[in-house]
Structures are given as C-alpha cells and as structure tokens.
Amino acid sequence: MDNHQESQPNNPLHGVRLIDILEDLVEEHGWEYMGERINIRCFTHNPSIKSSLKFLRKEDWARKKVEELYLKSLRRR
C-alpha cells in the first residue's frame, strides 16, 4: 500500500479534493490574488475552475504551490 492509500491523520490535505481547494481559495481570495501568488496562466487569463483543474492535474509543481497557498490560508483563519 502506498502513502496515498494509508491513513494520514496529521495531513490537513488528506481527503480534500483539488476542486474543493480551488473553490475555497477563489472564494476566500479571488483569482487576482491567486494569480499574484502563483503566476500561472490559468489564474491570470480568463480563469476558471475547469481550466485550473486541468492544468494542476498535469503539473505537480503547480499543484504543490496551490496546496501550500491553501494550507497558509487555513492557518490564517
């Protein structure tokens, strides 16, 4: 069994879907803020959840940056 299937009680991202992370960040901060923090086209040019999900599922480096932004956002609340 790999790490993704094991229980991860101390991982705040465990069980959180990428779409939920994106929707939360957009609601909390908006696309402009996200584009300033993570300069990727799917946040800065005609942003949408659909285009962002497509890109983030292909690019692990970008997904990690979004997850880090989400965790920082959670800590501030």
N, C-alpha and C positions, 0 to 999 in steps of 0.2 A: 504494500500500500504506500503510495507516495504522500508527500506532505499536504497536498491539496485535499486529500480524502480523509486525513486524520483530523480529529477534533483539535481545534485551535482556540481554546477559551481565552487566551491572552491577546489574541489578534483582533483588533477592533474592526478589521475589514472582513473577517470570517463571516460568510453568509450574506454579505452585502453585494448586491449586483451592481455592475458598472452603470447600468441605466439609472439606478437609484442614486448613485454617487453624483452622476452628471446632473440629474434633475435637482438634487439638493443644492449643488454648487450654483447652478443657474438661478434658482430661486433665492438663495442667500446673497449672491454676489453679482450676478448678471454676466452676460457674455463679454462685455468690455473689460471688466476686471479680470476675468479668466484669461482673455487674450493678452492682457498686460503681464500677467504672471507666467503664462505658458504660451509663448509666441508660436502658435501653430494655426495654419490657415482655417481649419475647421472651427476655430474660435473667433477668428478675426474677419473672415469674409463670408457673409451670408450664413452665420452659424445656425446649426440645428442639432437636435439630439441625434437624429438618424445619421447625419454625416460624421458627427463626432464619434459615435459608437463604431462606425465602420473603420475610421482611421485608428482609433485607440485599440481596437481588437487586433489590428495588424502590427502596430508599433509599440512594443513593450516599454521602450524608454518613455514614450509619451504617456502611456497608461500609468507608469510609476509616478510621474510628475503629478498627474491628476489625483492619484491616490494620496500622495504626500500633501497636496493642497487640501484635500478633503479632511485628512487627519488633523492638520493645523486648524482648519475651520472648526472641527469638533472640539478641539482643546480650548478654543476661544469662547465657546458657548457656555 
